[in-house]
Amino acid sequence: MVLDALQFSSPKDVLSQLLKLGANPSQGKDAKGRSPLLVAVDQKNHFAISLLLEYKATATVVDASGRSVLSAAIAMAAWATADALLKAGADPQQGRDKDGHKPLLAATIAGSNMNHEKSMKDI
């Protein structure tokens, strides 16, 4: 059984039931080459992210453009999601953001920018 983007716009219990019935949380891709977990991250669907990780969705997949789920979370500054993905085995050296940065570098840049913005507000 393959999951697709349609399940993420359905009621929460649909995704839960599909996974309980044996749907593979990592199988399937949408038209953009995104896995179910990457679709959930892109949609900021915290319920689906948690559920897919609970059912052991692969956290190391990349889409057709080379983005990983971790790259997507970091690009949105979704730090709690990034932390959950790392705990689930996401590789900070896998995938690239729109600027070609690996997740670890993108997070470092984002952290530097946040610190710079805070320091500029103090001036």
C-alpha positions in Angstrom: 0.0 0.0 0.0 1.5 3.4 -1.1 0.8 6.7 0.6 0.4 9.8 -1.4 -0.2 13.5 -0.9 -4.0 12.9 -0.9 -3.8 11.2 2.5 -2.4 14.4 4.1 -5.4 16.5 3.1 -7.7 13.8 4.5 -8.9 13.6 8.1 -6.1 12.5 10.5 -7.7 9.1 11.2 -7.3 8.2 7.5 -3.5 8.3 7.7 -3.6 6.6 11.0 -5.7 3.7 9.7 -3.6 3.3 6.5 -0.5 3.0 8.6 -2.2 0.6 11.0 -3.2 -1.5 8.1 0.4 -1.8 6.9 1.0 1.1 4.5 4.7 1.7 4.1 5.4 5.1 5.6 8.3 5.6 3.3 7.0 4.3 0.0 5.5 6.4 -2.7 6.3 9.8 -4.2 4.2 12.7 -5.4 4.7 14.5 -8.8 7.6 16.4 -7.3 9.4 13.3 -6.2 8.6 13.9 -2.5 8.2 11.0 -0.1 5.3 11.0 2.4 7.5 12.4 5.1 8.8 15.3 2.9 5.2 16.1 1.9 4.3 16.3 5.6 7.2 18.6 6.4 6.5 20.8 3.4 2.9 21.1 4.6 3.9 21.7 8.2 1.7 18.8 9.1 3.0 18.0 12.6 0.5 15.2 13.1 1.6 13.4 10.0 5.3 14.0 10.7 5.0 12.5 14.2 2.9 9.6 13.0 5.1 8.8 10.0 8.2 8.9 12.3 6.4 6.7 14.8 5.9 4.2 12.0 9.6 4.4 11.1 9.4 6.5 7.9 12.8 6.8 6.4 14.3 10.2 7.4 17.1 10.1 4.8 15.2 10.4 1.6 15.7 13.2 -0.9 13.3 14.5 -3.6 13.9 15.0 -7.3 15.6 18.3 -6.7 18.0 17.0 -4.0 16.2 18.3 -0.9 16.1 16.1 2.1 13.4 16.2 4.8 16.0 17.8 7.1 16.9 20.5 4.4 13.2 21.3 4.1 12.7 21.6 7.9 15.8 23.8 8.3 14.7 26.1 5.4 11.5 26.7 7.3 13.3 27.2 10.6 11.2 24.3 12.0 13.7 23.5 14.7 11.6 21.0 16.6 10.9 19.1 13.4 14.6 19.2 12.5 15.4 17.8 16.0 12.8 15.0 15.6 14.2 14.2 12.1 17.7 14.0 13.5 16.6 11.7 16.3 14.9 9.5 13.6 18.2 9.2 11.7 18.2 12.1 9.3 21.7 12.9 8.0 22.9 16.5 8.4 25.2 16.0 5.4 22.5 14.7 3.0 20.4 16.8 0.7 20.7 20.4 -0.3 18.6 23.5 0.1 17.8 26.0 -2.7 21.2 27.6 -2.3 23.0 24.2 -2.5 23.9 24.1 1.2 23.8 20.8 3.1 21.5 20.8 6.1 24.3 21.3 8.7 25.7 24.3 6.9 22.2 25.7 6.3 21.4 25.4 10.0 24.7 27.1 10.9 24.0 30.0 8.6 20.4 30.3 9.9 21.8 30.3 13.5 24.3 33.0 12.6 21.7 35.1 11.0 19.4 34.8 14.0 22.2 35.8 16.3 23.1 38.7 14.0 19.5 39.9 13.9 19.3 39.7 17.8 22.5 41.7 18.2 21.4 44.3 15.7 18.2 44.9 17.7 20.3 45.6 20.7 22.1 48.5 18.9 
